[in-house]
Amino acid sequence: MFLRYEMGDQSLQRAYPVLKTRQTELLPFAVTNLGDFTCDGSYFTRRQGLWECLCLYTLSGEGMAEFGGKRVSLKPGDALLLDCREYQYYGTLREPWHFLWFHFAGKCAFDYVKLLNADGGGPIYLGNRVSFPSYYKKLYTHAAQFDLQGELVMSAVVQNLLTDLIQGSSAIIR
């Protein structure tokens, strides 16, 4: 795995690991960690070879991402899904960049991301159609549970979010 990053000012960055049970690998989706970052202009991550997917959502400011030979900006209301096995770069374009994110794996993770990015991928503007912060809050609420019930709820939340993104993606990709 290749990883380079610069976190910048970490005072407004919160990351939460998710506890896993023995059944985690059997689920369609398994959240591995999540966070709420507000980043200065020096923040970036450059990565390849992580066997997880990343979903991020811009609340304010502006980020940018490079993946699959393209470069896109990430504005407020934009969601982006990335296959972390492939090369990616993302960082602050206009500070402070405030975004929610979660990493996930599971039996269906890569297939859903592939389906969502079938047209080459890009940010999906959610507007009022999908409340990403509400989905994130549900994930955060169950992240500290160390039981199958919490993992089942998080798996369902991820599936519902990804389904909402897929249903609305073709008409509103920027």
N, C-alpha and C positions, 0 to 999 in steps of 0.2 A: 504494500500500500504506500502511496505517495501522499504526504500531507505537509503543507506549509500554511502558516496563518500568522496574523498580527491582530491581537485582540484590542489594542488601544486602551482607552479608559474603560476599566471593567466595573466601575462603580454602579452602572445602570444595566448590568448584564446578569441575568439569572438563568442558570441551567439546572435541570433536575434529572437525575438518572431515574430510570424506571426499574423497580424490582421485578425479577422474573421468577416464574415457577418452572417446574419440570415440564409442564404442558405447553409452555410458550412456543416451542418450535412446531407444534401441531396446529396453531391458529392461522387463519388466513392473513391476519395482520397483527403485528406485535410491535408496539411502540417501545423504542429502546431508550430514548431520552427526549426531552423537550425543553424549550427555553423562551425567554422574553428578553430581547436584547435592544438596547438603545446604544448606537455606536457612533463614535466620532469618525473623522475622515481617514484615519489610518487602519480601520478594520478591514480585513479581507480573509478569505479562506480559499486555498487552492488545493484540490484533492483529486485522487483517482484511486480506485481499487478497494473502496469500502463496500462491503456486501450489505448495504442498506439503501433506502431511499430517503430523500429529504423533501419535506413540504414546508414552504415558508410563505408568509403573508405580511405584506408591508402595511403598517399602520400610519406612519408619517415619514417625512423625509423621502429619500430616494436611494435605492440600491441599484446595482447592475450585476448581471450574470453573463458568463460566457460558458457555453456548452454546445456540443454538437456542431461546432463551426460557426455558431452565431453569437451575437452580443445583443442583450436586451436590457432595457431599463425596467426597474421594479418600483412602480409608483403606488401611492396609497390606494388600497382596495385590490391590489394585484396579488394573486396566488401563483406559486410556481412549484412544480414537482420535478425533481431530478433523480436520476439513477446514479447513485454515488460510486458505482463500479466504473463509470465512464468519467473522463476528465471534466472538471468543472472549476470555475472560479466565480466567486461572488464577493462583493464588497460595497462599501459606502460610496455613493455618487454625490449625494447632497445630504450634508449632516444637519442635525443628527438623524440617522436612519434608525427607525424604531420598527422592529418586526418580531413576529411570533414564529416559532419553528418547531418541528418535531422530526426525528428520525424514526423510521420504521422498517421492519422486515416482515417475514412471514411467507406462507405458501403462495399467496396471491399478490404480494406487493409489487414485484417487478412486472407482472403481466398488466396490472392496473395502470402503472406508470407508463408502460409501453402503449397501452390503449389510449391514455390521455394525451400522449405526445405523438400519436400516429402521424399527425400532419407536420412534424418537425419540432413541436413543442414551443412553448413561449408562455409569457405571463397570461393569466386568465383574470380579467377584471370582473370582480364579483358584485360590485355595486351593492344594492339592497337585496339581491337575489339569494345570497347565501351569507349567513353570519359566521365567518371563520372564527371570530373571538368566542362565540358560544360553543362551537365544537372544541376549541382549544381549552376552554374552561372545564368542559366535561373530561377531557384527557387529564388535565392537571389535577382535578378532583380525585381521580382514581389512580394516579401515578404512584402514590406511596403505598397502595394496598399490595400486600404480598400474598395474594390468593387468586385462584382461578376466576372467581367472580369479577374482580377488578379487571383482569386481563380480557375476559369475554366482553365486558362493557367497552373497554378501549378498542378492541378489535372491531366491534360493531360501529363505534363512533367513526373510526377511520374509514370503514367501508361506506358508511352513509355520506361522509364528506367527499370521498373520492367519486362516489356515484353522482352526487350533486355537481361536482366539477365536470365530470364527463358529460352529463346531460346538457350542460350549458356551454361547453367549451367551443364547439364548432362555430357558433355565431358571434362569439365575442372575443376571440383571441386577437390581441393587438399585433 
